[in-house]
């Protein structure tokens, strides 16, 4: 007979994995999960949400840099290539930083 917590063993057979514990976010019961942890499905949602936030942040920052750079370009067109490079670099840098920050803050 198993103990009330689901642990224990009587007779031959495999050892039970453990009691089903609810996920901290969706409250779906998953065997083998520890208290306060997220289920595998909720853990898979976190990078997707963080990626969406990072893309939006990177795009917004790139647009702002493009608007700023367009006001600073000389009438003869010099400085157009550095401005384009600055916009692209801004997008990727802000996206990378925002991804790291979002992964930290979207834990739950």
N, C-alpha and C positions, 0 to 999 in steps of 0.2 A: 504494500500500500504506500502511496506517495504521501509526503507530508503536506500540510495545508498550503505551503508556499510553492509546491510543485517540485521541490527537490527531494532527494532521497532515493533509495533503491531497495527493492525487495525482489529477490529472485533473479534469474538470468534475464538477459536482455540488455538493450542499449541504455546508456545513461540519458535521462531526459535533458534537452537543451536548456531548459529553464522556463519560467513562467512567461506568458505573453504580456509584454509591457506596452502601454500606449505610447505612440509617437508624441513628442513634445509639441508638434505643430498641428498635425491633422488628427491626432488621437486614434489612429488606426492601430490595432494591437498587432505587434510583430514579435514572434518568438526570438529569444536571444538578444533582444535589445535591452540596453541598460536604461535606468530611469533618467529622464532628461535629455536623451539623445533623439536624433531625428531618424526616421525610417529611410531606407534607400531611395524611395521615390521623392521624398522631400529634399534629400541631399542632392538629387539630380536637378531639382528645380533651381537651386541656388546659383549655379554658374550661368544658367540661362538668363535669370533675372539680372545678375550682375553684368552680363554681356550687353543686355539691352540698355542698362543705365550707362555703361561705359561708351557704347556707340553714340548715344544721344549726347552725352557730355562732350565727347570728342568732336562731333559734328558742330555743336553749338560754338565751341571754342574756335574751331577752324573758320566758321563763318564770321565770327567776330574779328579774328585776325585778318581775314580777307577784306572785310570792310575797312578796317584800320589801314591796311597796306594799300588799298586802292586810293585812299585819300593822300598817301605819302608818295605815290609814284610820280616821277617827273613827267611833264607833258611830252617829252621826247621818247618816253617809253623805257628809259634806262631804269633798271631796278625791278623789272617785271619778273625775271627769272628768280632772283632772290626772294621776292614776295611769294611766288608760287611754292618755292622750296619751304619757306617759313610756314605756309598754310599746311602743307603736307606733314611736316615735322610736328607741328602743333597738334594736328589730329591724332597722330600715332602716340605721342607722348602723353597727351591728356587721356586718351583711351586706356593706355597701360596703367597710369596712375589711378584713374577712376575705377578700373577693374579691380585693382588691389584693395582700394578703399571699400568698394561695394561688397567684395567677398568678406571683408571684416565685419561690416555693419549688417549684412543680410544673413547673419548666422541663424536667425530665427524668423 
